[in-house]
Amino acid sequence: MSTEQTDQQWMRQALDLAQHAADLGEVPVGALVVLDGQIIGRGWNRPITGHDPCAHAEVIALREAALAVQNYRLVNADLYVTLEPCMMCAGAIVHARIRRVIYGALEPKAGALSVSFKRSRWRISITSPT
């Protein structure tokens, strides 16, 4: 399977998580952390239902992944997210040392990947719809 096909497979699962968020009345964003072909973290937006401004899909997926590997460093992991991450999530991605970020749609109002990662010493590969 090609990298593009693999990315599409994981993104479909992230889209299912985004639909779950939408069903709960949340902004429909879903995220997966994948390491060595296995999902180690899942998240969907839940700031409204969780009364938590930091409960973004990416942060939840990163937390779950870090617990799964017992390390906040997710060096060889990839993050699949349905919407371009915001500044807060971009910071968490950098701190987690994610290898690749693959996102499904640009977020013109709050998207922050291109700005955040240019200043980071950690090099992250970005795959986007553009």
MDAnalysis code that builds the backbone (N, CA, C; Angstrom):
import MDAnalysis as mda
import numpy as np

u = mda.Universe.empty(390, n_residues=130, atom_resindex=np.repeat(np.arange(130), 3), trajectory=True)
u.add_TopologyAttr("name", ["N", "CA", "C"] * 130)
u.add_TopologyAttr("resid", np.arange(1, 131))
u.add_TopologyAttr("resname", ["MET", "SER", "THR", "GLU", "GLN", "THR", "ASP", "GLN", "GLN", "TRP", "MET", "ARG", "GLN", "ALA", "LEU", "ASP", "LEU", "ALA", "GLN", "HIS", "ALA", "ALA", "ASP", "LEU", "GLY", "GLU", "VAL", "PRO", "VAL", "GLY", "ALA", "LEU", "VAL", "VAL", "LEU", "ASP", "GLY", "GLN", "ILE", "ILE", "GLY", "ARG", "GLY", "TRP", "ASN", "ARG", "PRO", "ILE", "THR", "GLY", "HIS", "ASP", "PRO", "CYS", "ALA", "HIS", "ALA", "GLU", "VAL", "ILE", "ALA", "LEU", "ARG", "GLU", "ALA", "ALA", "LEU", "ALA", "VAL", "GLN", "ASN", "TYR", "ARG", "LEU", "VAL", "ASN", "ALA", "ASP", "LEU", "TYR", "VAL", "THR", "LEU", "GLU", "PRO", "CYS", "MET", "MET", "CYS", "ALA", "GLY", "ALA", "ILE", "VAL", "HIS", "ALA", "ARG", "ILE", "ARG", "ARG", "VAL", "ILE", "TYR", "GLY", "ALA", "LEU", "GLU", "PRO", "LYS", "ALA", "GLY", "ALA", "LEU", "SER", "VAL", "SER", "PHE", "LYS", "ARG", "SER", "ARG", "TRP", "ARG", "ILE", "SER", "ILE", "THR", "SER", "PRO", "THR"])
u.atoms.positions = np.array([
    [0.854, -1.177, 0.000],
    [0.000, 0.000, 0.000],
    [0.901, 1.241, 0.000],
    [0.584, 2.217, -0.832],
    [1.378, 3.444, -0.911],
    [1.134, 4.324, 0.314],
    [2.041, 5.281, 0.516],
    [1.880, 6.226, 1.628],
    [0.568, 6.980, 1.497],
    [0.228, 7.386, 0.279],
    [-1.024, 8.122, 0.064],
    [-2.236, 7.269, 0.425],
    [-2.219, 6.002, 0.045],
    [-3.336, 5.114, 0.383],
    [-3.429, 4.896, 1.897],
    [-2.286, 4.728, 2.520],
    [-2.262, 4.562, 3.975],
    [-2.797, 5.813, 4.661],
    [-2.353, 6.980, 4.195],
    [-2.842, 8.244, 4.759],
    [-4.356, 8.351, 4.617],
    [-4.877, 7.957, 3.463],
    [-6.329, 8.022, 3.248],
    [-7.069, 7.079, 4.189],
    [-6.517, 5.912, 4.402],
    [-7.136, 4.934, 5.315],
    [-7.241, 5.508, 6.728],
    [-6.145, 6.080, 7.225],
    [-6.168, 6.644, 8.575],
    [-7.064, 7.878, 8.643],
    [-7.040, 8.689, 7.585],
    [-7.872, 9.897, 7.590],
    [-9.356, 9.536, 7.630],
    [-9.751, 8.462, 6.969],
    [-11.157, 8.030, 7.039],
    [-11.556, 7.739, 8.487],
    [-10.660, 7.132, 9.233],
    [-10.958, 6.849, 10.638],
    [-11.022, 8.135, 11.461],
    [-10.152, 9.091, 11.135],
    [-10.215, 10.396, 11.813],
    [-11.535, 11.094, 11.489],
    [-12.000, 10.953, 10.258],
    [-13.290, 11.544, 9.868],
    [-14.443, 10.915, 10.648],
    [-14.356, 9.623, 10.932],
    [-15.380, 8.975, 11.763],
    [-15.410, 9.595, 13.160],
    [-14.240, 9.894, 13.707],
    [-14.173, 10.547, 15.018],
    [-14.739, 11.962, 14.952],
    [-14.491, 12.658, 13.841],
    [-15.054, 14.001, 13.657],
    [-16.579, 13.934, 13.609],
    [-17.109, 12.909, 12.965],
    [-18.566, 12.742, 12.919],
    [-19.119, 12.503, 14.321],
    [-18.396, 11.745, 15.116],
    [-18.811, 11.511, 16.505],
    [-18.881, 12.838, 17.266],
    [-17.868, 13.686, 17.066],
    [-17.874, 15.010, 17.705],
    [-19.089, 15.810, 17.253],
    [-19.370, 15.784, 15.961],
    [-20.528, 16.516, 15.425],
    [-21.824, 15.998, 16.034],
    [-21.930, 14.685, 16.175],
    [-23.129, 14.086, 16.773],
    [-23.347, 14.563, 18.209],
    [-22.263, 14.938, 18.879],
    [-22.342, 15.431, 20.257],
    [-22.519, 16.949, 20.329],
    [-22.610, 17.604, 19.166],
    [-22.771, 19.049, 19.135],
    [-21.461, 19.815, 19.212],
    [-20.361, 19.126, 19.009],
    [-19.032, 19.738, 19.045],
    [-18.605, 20.154, 17.636],
    [-17.562, 20.976, 17.561],
    [-16.947, 21.263, 16.269],
    [-16.387, 19.935, 15.762],
    [-16.724, 19.548, 14.534],
    [-16.371, 18.209, 14.051],
    [-14.901, 18.054, 13.665],
    [-14.085, 17.744, 14.652],
    [-12.668, 17.469, 14.412],
    [-12.332, 16.134, 15.063],
    [-11.618, 15.296, 14.312],
    [-11.146, 14.018, 14.830],
    [-9.660, 13.884, 14.593],
    [-8.985, 13.109, 15.448],
    [-7.534, 12.936, 15.328],
    [-7.117, 11.532, 15.753],
    [-6.075, 11.034, 15.096],
    [-5.470, 9.744, 15.419],
    [-3.966, 9.912, 15.522],
    [-3.348, 9.201, 16.442],
    [-1.893, 9.084, 16.481],
    [-1.577, 7.639, 16.109],
    [-0.725, 7.487, 15.101],
    [-0.381, 6.166, 14.583],
    [1.124, 5.952, 14.734],
    [1.481, 4.806, 15.290],
    [2.884, 4.432, 15.466],
    [3.061, 3.001, 14.974],
    [3.973, 2.811, 14.057],
    [4.261, 1.475, 13.515],
    [3.001, 0.770, 13.016],
    [2.139, 1.523, 12.344],
    [0.942, 0.941, 11.752],
    [-0.182, 0.646, 12.727],
    [-0.064, 1.118, 13.976],
    [-1.087, 0.882, 14.994],
    [-1.578, 2.205, 15.561],
    [-2.879, 2.292, 15.800],
    [-3.430, 3.478, 16.453],
    [-3.081, 3.404, 17.936],
    [-2.404, 4.447, 18.426],
    [-2.073, 4.494, 19.860],
    [-2.795, 5.640, 20.573],
    [-3.476, 6.485, 19.806],
    [-4.228, 7.579, 20.405],
    [-5.358, 8.023, 19.506],
    [-6.519, 8.277, 20.116],
    [-7.697, 8.760, 19.387],
    [-8.258, 9.964, 20.128],
    [-8.808, 10.888, 19.364],
    [-9.455, 12.019, 20.008],
    [-10.469, 12.670, 19.100],
    [-11.451, 13.277, 19.721],
    [-12.404, 14.105, 18.996],
    [-12.630, 15.339, 19.846],
    [-13.040, 16.409, 19.194],
    [-13.268, 17.661, 19.923],
    [-14.326, 17.453, 20.995],
    [-14.055, 17.995, 22.188],
    [-15.048, 17.950, 23.256],
    [-14.939, 19.100, 24.253],
    [-14.582, 20.310, 23.792],
    [-14.563, 21.437, 24.725],
    [-15.940, 21.754, 25.307],
    [-16.987, 21.600, 24.508],
    [-18.339, 21.942, 24.965],
    [-18.821, 20.910, 25.981],
    [-18.799, 19.634, 25.600],
    [-19.309, 18.596, 26.499],
    [-18.401, 18.391, 27.706],
    [-17.104, 18.650, 27.557],
    [-16.165, 18.468, 28.657],
    [-15.913, 19.717, 29.476],
    [-16.521, 20.840, 29.064],
    [-16.308, 22.122, 29.750],
    [-14.810, 22.400, 29.901],
    [-14.080, 22.178, 28.805],
    [-12.619, 22.264, 28.842],
    [-12.119, 22.914, 27.553],
    [-11.585, 24.132, 27.625],
    [-11.127, 24.811, 26.417],
    [-9.940, 24.124, 25.749],
    [-9.272, 23.228, 26.454],
    [-8.115, 22.529, 25.887],
    [-8.469, 21.151, 25.327],
    [-9.728, 20.764, 25.362],
    [-10.140, 19.423, 24.938],
    [-10.311, 19.344, 23.423],
    [-9.240, 19.678, 22.717],
    [-9.233, 19.561, 21.258],
    [-8.861, 18.128, 20.887],
    [-9.315, 17.695, 19.729],
    [-9.080, 16.324, 19.272],
    [-7.603, 15.953, 19.303],
    [-6.760, 16.866, 18.843],
    [-5.326, 16.588, 18.774],
    [-4.733, 16.365, 20.164],
    [-5.073, 17.223, 21.101],
    [-4.535, 17.123, 22.462],
    [-4.985, 15.819, 23.110],
    [-6.233, 15.477, 22.944],
    [-6.750, 14.238, 23.529],
    [-6.039, 13.027, 22.924],
    [-5.863, 13.027, 21.600],
    [-5.165, 11.918, 20.936],
    [-3.709, 11.831, 21.386],
    [-3.040, 12.975, 21.528],
    [-1.647, 12.986, 21.983],
    [-1.531, 12.469, 23.414],
    [-2.452, 12.870, 24.280],
    [-2.430, 12.393, 25.673],
    [-2.598, 10.876, 25.729],
    [-3.564, 10.369, 24.970],
    [-3.814, 8.927, 24.959],
    [-2.592, 8.177, 24.422],
    [-1.976, 8.716, 23.378],
    [-0.790, 8.082, 22.791],
    [0.372, 8.073, 23.780],
    [0.588, 9.177, 24.463],
    [1.679, 9.261, 25.438],
    [1.484, 8.244, 26.563],
    [0.255, 8.088, 27.010],
    [-0.032, 7.081, 28.035],
    [0.222, 5.676, 27.499],
    [-0.129, 5.448, 26.239],
    [0.035, 4.118, 25.643],
    [1.500, 3.698, 25.578],
    [2.387, 4.654, 25.291],
    [3.812, 4.319, 25.177],
    [4.604, 4.712, 26.427],
    [3.907, 5.290, 27.417],
    [4.538, 5.712, 28.671],
    [5.677, 6.702, 28.442],
    [5.445, 7.629, 27.502],
    [6.445, 8.647, 27.193],
    [5.752, 9.771, 26.433],
    [6.025, 11.011, 26.810],
    [5.411, 12.117, 26.081],
    [6.050, 12.315, 24.714],
    [7.231, 11.755, 24.510],
    [7.894, 11.871, 23.213],
    [7.347, 10.807, 22.270],
    [6.735, 11.253, 21.207],
    [6.111, 10.364, 20.220],
    [6.877, 10.471, 18.900],
    [8.185, 10.291, 18.991],
    [9.131, 10.630, 17.924],
    [8.804, 10.014, 16.568],
    [8.441, 8.779, 16.491],
    [8.188, 8.141, 15.196],
    [6.709, 8.013, 14.872],
    [5.887, 8.771, 15.563],
    [4.437, 8.691, 15.375],
    [3.951, 9.749, 14.393],
    [2.839, 9.434, 13.757],
    [2.176, 10.348, 12.831],
    [0.831, 10.755, 13.418],
    [0.459, 12.007, 13.190],
    [-0.830, 12.528, 13.647],
    [-1.704, 12.801, 12.437],
    [-2.872, 12.189, 12.419],
    [-3.876, 12.428, 11.382],
    [-4.983, 13.242, 12.016],
    [-5.281, 14.391, 11.444],
    [-6.313, 15.261, 12.004],
    [-7.130, 15.845, 10.861],
    [-8.417, 15.950, 11.066],
    [-9.310, 16.352, 9.982],
    [-9.245, 17.831, 9.649],
    [-8.763, 18.657, 10.569],
    [-8.689, 20.103, 10.362],
    [-7.319, 20.596, 10.811],
    [-6.786, 21.576, 10.107],
    [-5.487, 22.143, 10.465],
    [-5.480, 22.547, 11.942],
    [-4.489, 22.092, 12.702],
    [-4.432, 22.400, 14.130],
    [-4.247, 23.887, 14.434],
    [-4.784, 24.280, 15.581],
    [-4.646, 25.655, 16.072],
    [-3.276, 25.833, 16.733],
    [-3.009, 27.024, 17.216],
    [-1.723, 27.331, 17.849],
    [-1.474, 26.460, 19.085],
    [-2.485, 26.271, 19.919],
    [-2.317, 25.445, 21.114],
    [-1.936, 24.017, 20.725],
    [-2.658, 23.455, 19.777],
    [-2.399, 22.079, 19.359],
    [-1.058, 21.964, 18.649],
    [-0.697, 22.977, 17.871],
    [0.606, 22.972, 17.199],
    [1.726, 22.914, 18.230],
    [1.581, 23.654, 19.325],
    [2.577, 23.605, 20.392],
    [2.685, 22.219, 20.999],
    [1.553, 21.582, 21.236],
    [1.558, 20.227, 21.797],
    [2.204, 19.240, 20.825],
    [1.955, 19.421, 19.542],
    [2.544, 18.552, 18.515],
    [4.065, 18.684, 18.523],
    [4.549, 19.905, 18.619],
    [6.000, 20.134, 18.670],
    [6.585, 19.485, 19.920],
    [5.969, 19.692, 21.077],
    [6.483, 19.114, 22.321],
    [6.462, 17.591, 22.289],
    [5.482, 17.011, 21.620],
    [5.389, 15.554, 21.517],
    [6.380, 14.987, 20.499],
    [6.958, 15.865, 19.700],
    [7.931, 15.462, 18.683],
    [7.337, 14.511, 17.650],
    [6.119, 14.804, 17.260],
    [5.441, 14.040, 16.212],
    [6.271, 14.100, 14.933],
    [6.342, 12.993, 14.216],
    [7.131, 12.924, 12.981],
    [6.431, 13.590, 11.803],
    [5.149, 13.279, 11.632],
    [4.382, 13.815, 10.501],
    [3.015, 14.248, 10.986],
    [2.509, 15.326, 10.394],
    [1.128, 15.754, 10.609],
    [0.448, 15.719, 9.251],
    [-0.665, 15.008, 9.194],
    [-1.453, 14.918, 7.977],
    [-2.817, 15.481, 8.325],
    [-3.211, 16.582, 7.680],
    [-4.520, 17.144, 7.999],
    [-5.370, 17.262, 6.746],
    [-6.689, 17.213, 6.970],
    [-7.626, 17.109, 5.867],
    [-8.118, 18.409, 5.286],
    [-8.201, 19.465, 6.076],
    [-8.755, 20.735, 5.589],
    [-8.029, 21.899, 6.242],
    [-7.862, 22.954, 5.481],
    [-7.275, 24.184, 6.010],
    [-8.239, 24.844, 6.982],
    [-7.703, 25.514, 7.987],
    [-8.501, 26.285, 8.944],
    [-8.024, 27.729, 8.832],
    [-8.690, 28.534, 7.977],
    [-8.201, 29.893, 7.711],
    [-8.249, 30.831, 8.914],
    [-9.134, 30.582, 9.866],
    [-9.243, 31.476, 11.023],
    [-8.249, 31.143, 12.129],
    [-8.112, 29.876, 12.451],
    [-7.298, 29.508, 13.615],
    [-6.163, 28.541, 13.299],
    [-6.014, 28.135, 12.050],
    [-4.948, 27.203, 11.684],
    [-3.581, 27.819, 11.901],
    [-2.655, 27.027, 12.424],
    [-1.371, 27.610, 12.821],
    [-0.153, 26.775, 12.453],
    [-0.296, 25.763, 11.639],
    [0.845, 24.883, 11.403],
    [2.021, 25.558, 10.730],
    [1.783, 26.258, 9.660],
    [2.906, 26.829, 8.915],
    [3.685, 27.823, 9.763],
    [3.009, 28.612, 10.569],
    [3.678, 29.596, 11.425],
    [4.413, 28.904, 12.566],
    [3.767, 27.992, 13.250],
    [4.340, 27.352, 14.438],
    [5.576, 26.532, 14.126],
    [5.536, 25.759, 13.080],
    [6.608, 24.817, 12.819],
    [7.836, 25.461, 12.206],
    [7.699, 26.632, 11.634],
    [8.859, 27.307, 11.056],
    [9.864, 27.703, 12.132],
    [9.398, 27.982, 13.342],
    [10.282, 28.426, 14.421],
    [10.766, 27.282, 15.308],
    [10.237, 26.108, 15.121],
    [10.603, 24.970, 15.958],
    [11.930, 24.359, 15.507],
    [12.710, 23.877, 16.469],
    [13.937, 23.156, 16.129],
    [13.621, 21.732, 15.691],
    [12.478, 21.220, 16.106],
    [12.064, 19.866, 15.733],
    [11.437, 19.940, 14.352],
    [11.920, 19.175, 13.406],
    [11.406, 19.200, 12.036],
    [10.257, 18.214, 11.894],
    [9.124, 18.722, 11.461],
    [7.911, 17.926, 11.311],
    [7.470, 18.005, 9.865],
    [7.199, 16.865, 9.277],
    [6.690, 16.817, 7.909],
    [5.185, 17.075, 7.942],
    [4.716, 17.938, 7.047],
    [3.294, 18.286, 7.001],
    [2.719, 17.870, 5.657],
    [1.614, 17.147, 5.691],
    [0.870, 16.802, 4.489],
    [-0.489, 17.454, 4.615],
    [-0.807, 18.335, 3.672],
    [-2.055, 19.093, 3.744],
    [-2.778, 19.030, 2.407],
    [-4.012, 19.536, 2.364],
    [-4.782, 19.502, 1.121],
    [-4.313, 20.505, 0.078],
    [-3.342, 21.350, 0.383],
    [-2.887, 22.345, -0.596],
    [-1.709, 21.859, -1.387],
])
